[in-house]
Amino acid sequence: MLAFVKRPVSRIWAHVLPAAAKQPEGNPIVRAGVSGLTALLEALGIGRRAQDAQEPVRRLDRVQPGDIAAIMDRIRTDYEEHAYFVTGDIWEGIYADDCFFGDPTVSFTGLQKWRKNLQLLVPFLIDPGIELFSLSELDALASSNNSAQKLKADWRLTAYLKLPWKPFIDINGSTEYTLDPMNQQVVRHIESWSVSGTEAILQILKPSPGPRRRPEE
C-alpha cells in the first residue's frame, strides 16, 4: 500500500519546474565563504537590534490567481518604494513561505530566512540604492497552458560598505521570478549579476573615497 506525504503545493512545484534542480552557478569557495560569514554574523547577533527596532510593515495580502498584472505591480512597488533588496521590506503575500532564493554567492530556501540574512547586511550599508530598469513577463503564454509563469526584472544595485576603506558596490543584474502555476506565488527568486561572485567580493576589497558629503554636512 502506498503512503502519500502531503507537502505544500509550492514546494512540489519547486521540484518539478524545469530549472528547479539547477542552482545558480558560482565559485564554490566564494559560496562557502559567504555562507560561513553569514553564519558568523548571525551567531554574533549583528543586525538583530536593527531588525527588532525597525520591523517593516508586513504586507501579507495575496492576489487572485491569474492576476499577473497585480503581482508585477507589487514587485515594482517593492523596488521603487520599498527598495526591498537593501531593506528586506518585501510584499510577503506574493511569495511562498518556502520560496527558493539564489544568487552567485549564496542560495537557500525560505522567505523569512532571506529577510533575516539581509538584515545581517543592512547595518553595513551606506547610501544603498536599487534602481529598477525594467520588469516583464518571460512567457506570456504560460498562464494559459498551466505551465510555470516567469517574470524578469533588470536592475542596478549600489552601496558603500561601512568598512574603514569604504568600498563601493556597483552591480547590474536581473532577477527571475518563477510563479507556482497553481496559486501563482513566487516559488523561485534567482539573481544573475553582470559580475561573477568572485568579482563582487573583490569590489569589497577595493578602497574608495566614500560617499560625497552633502553641503549642509
C-alpha positions in Angstrom: 0.0 0.0 0.0 1.4 3.3 -1.0 1.8 6.1 1.6 1.4 9.7 0.4 3.1 12.6 2.2 1.4 15.9 1.9 3.7 18.8 1.0 2.9 22.4 0.2 1.9 22.9 -3.4 4.6 25.5 -3.9 7.3 23.0 -2.6 6.0 20.4 -5.0 6.3 22.8 -8.0 9.8 23.9 -6.9 10.8 20.3 -7.5 9.0 19.7 -10.8 9.7 23.0 -12.5 12.3 22.6 -15.3 15.1 24.6 -13.6 14.3 23.6 -10.1 17.2 21.2 -9.7 19.7 23.7 -11.0 21.1 26.1 -8.5 22.8 29.4 -9.5 26.3 28.9 -10.7 29.1 30.4 -8.7 32.6 29.8 -7.3 32.2 27.1 -4.6 34.9 28.7 -2.4 33.1 32.1 -2.6 29.8 30.5 -1.8 31.3 28.6 1.2 32.9 31.8 2.4 29.7 33.9 2.2 27.7 31.1 3.9 30.3 31.0 6.7 30.4 34.8 7.1 26.6 34.8 7.3 26.6 32.2 10.0 29.2 34.1 12.0 27.2 37.4 11.8 24.1 35.6 12.9 25.9 34.0 15.8 27.2 37.4 16.9 23.7 38.9 16.7 24.7 41.5 14.1 21.6 43.2 12.7 19.3 41.8 15.4 18.8 45.0 17.2 18.1 46.9 14.0 15.5 44.3 13.0 13.8 44.5 16.4 13.8 48.3 16.4 12.6 48.9 12.9 10.4 46.0 11.7 8.9 46.9 8.3 5.1 46.8 7.9 4.2 43.3 6.8 2.1 43.1 3.6 0.5 39.6 3.6 -2.4 40.0 1.3 -2.3 37.9 -1.8 -3.6 38.4 -5.3 -6.2 36.4 -7.3 -4.7 33.5 -9.3 -4.2 34.6 -12.8 -3.7 38.3 -12.0 -0.2 38.6 -13.2 -0.5 42.4 -13.5 -1.2 42.7 -9.8 1.9 40.6 -9.0 4.1 42.7 -11.3 2.6 45.8 -9.6 3.7 44.6 -6.2 7.1 43.6 -7.4 7.6 47.0 -9.0 6.4 48.7 -5.7 9.0 46.6 -3.8 11.7 48.1 -6.0 10.6 51.6 -6.4 9.1 52.4 -3.0 10.5 49.8 -0.6 14.0 49.2 -2.0 13.5 45.6 -0.8 16.9 44.5 -2.0 18.6 46.7 0.7 15.9 46.8 3.3 14.1 43.5 3.4 10.8 45.3 3.2 9.1 42.9 0.8 5.5 42.2 -0.2 5.3 38.8 1.5 1.9 37.8 0.2 3.1 37.1 -3.3 5.9 34.8 -2.1 5.6 31.2 -1.0 6.9 30.6 2.5 9.3 28.0 1.1 10.5 30.2 -1.8 13.9 29.3 -3.1 16.4 32.3 -3.2 19.7 32.2 -5.1 22.4 34.5 -6.4 26.1 33.8 -7.5 27.3 33.7 -3.9 24.6 32.0 -1.8 21.3 30.1 -2.0 18.7 28.9 0.5 15.0 28.1 1.0 12.6 30.3 3.0 11.3 33.8 2.8 11.9 34.6 6.4 15.5 33.3 6.2 16.0 35.6 3.2 14.8 38.6 5.3 16.9 37.5 8.2 20.0 37.1 6.2 19.5 40.5 4.5 19.0 42.1 7.9 22.5 41.0 8.8 23.9 43.1 6.0 21.8 46.3 6.4 23.9 47.7 9.3 27.0 47.7 7.0 25.3 49.7 4.1 25.8 53.4 3.5 23.6 55.2 0.9 22.3 51.9 -0.6 20.1 52.1 -3.6 18.3 49.8 -6.1 17.2 51.1 -9.4 14.6 49.2 -11.5 15.2 49.4 -15.2 12.5 47.0 -16.5 10.0 44.4 -15.4 8.5 42.0 -17.9 6.9 38.6 -18.5 9.3 36.0 -19.9 6.4 33.7 -21.1 3.1 35.4 -21.6 1.5 32.1 -22.8 2.4 30.1 -19.6 -0.7 31.0 -17.7 -2.9 29.6 -20.4 -1.3 26.2 -20.6 -0.8 25.6 -16.9 3.0 25.8 -17.0 5.2 28.0 -14.9 4.9 31.7 -15.4 8.2 33.7 -15.2 8.9 37.3 -14.7 12.2 39.1 -15.1 13.4 42.4 -13.5 16.6 44.2 -14.6 18.2 46.5 -12.0 21.3 48.2 -10.7 22.4 47.9 -7.0 24.8 50.5 -5.5 26.0 50.9 -1.9 29.1 51.9 0.1 30.1 49.5 2.9 30.7 50.6 6.4 34.3 49.5 6.5 37.5 51.6 7.0 38.3 51.6 3.3 34.7 52.5 2.3 34.4 50.1 -0.7 31.7 50.9 -3.3 29.5 48.1 -4.6 28.1 48.6 -8.1 26.3 45.7 -9.7 23.9 45.5 -12.7 21.8 42.4 -12.5 18.5 40.7 -13.1 16.1 38.7 -11.1 13.9 35.9 -12.5 10.7 35.2 -10.6 9.1 31.8 -11.1 5.4 31.6 -10.2 3.7 28.4 -9.0 1.0 27.8 -11.7 -1.5 26.6 -9.1 -1.6 29.7 -6.9 0.9 32.0 -8.7 3.0 32.8 -5.7 6.7 33.3 -6.3 8.5 30.0 -5.6 11.9 30.8 -7.1 13.8 34.2 -6.9 17.0 33.8 -8.8 19.5 36.6 -9.3 22.0 36.9 -12.1 24.8 39.6 -12.0 26.9 41.4 -14.5 29.9 40.3 -12.5 30.9 36.9 -11.1 30.6 36.2 -7.4 34.4 36.4 -7.1 34.4 39.9 -8.8 31.7 41.0 -6.5 33.8 40.0 -3.5 36.8 41.8 -5.0 34.7 45.0 -5.0 34.6 44.8 -1.3 38.4 44.8 -1.1 38.8 47.9 -3.3 39.1 51.3 -1.4 37.1 54.3 -2.4 36.9 58.0 -1.3 33.5 57.2 0.2 30.1 58.9 -0.4 30.1 62.6 -1.2 29.3 64.8 1.7 26.2 66.9 1.4 26.6 70.7 1.5 25.0 71.0 4.9 27.3 68.4 6.5 
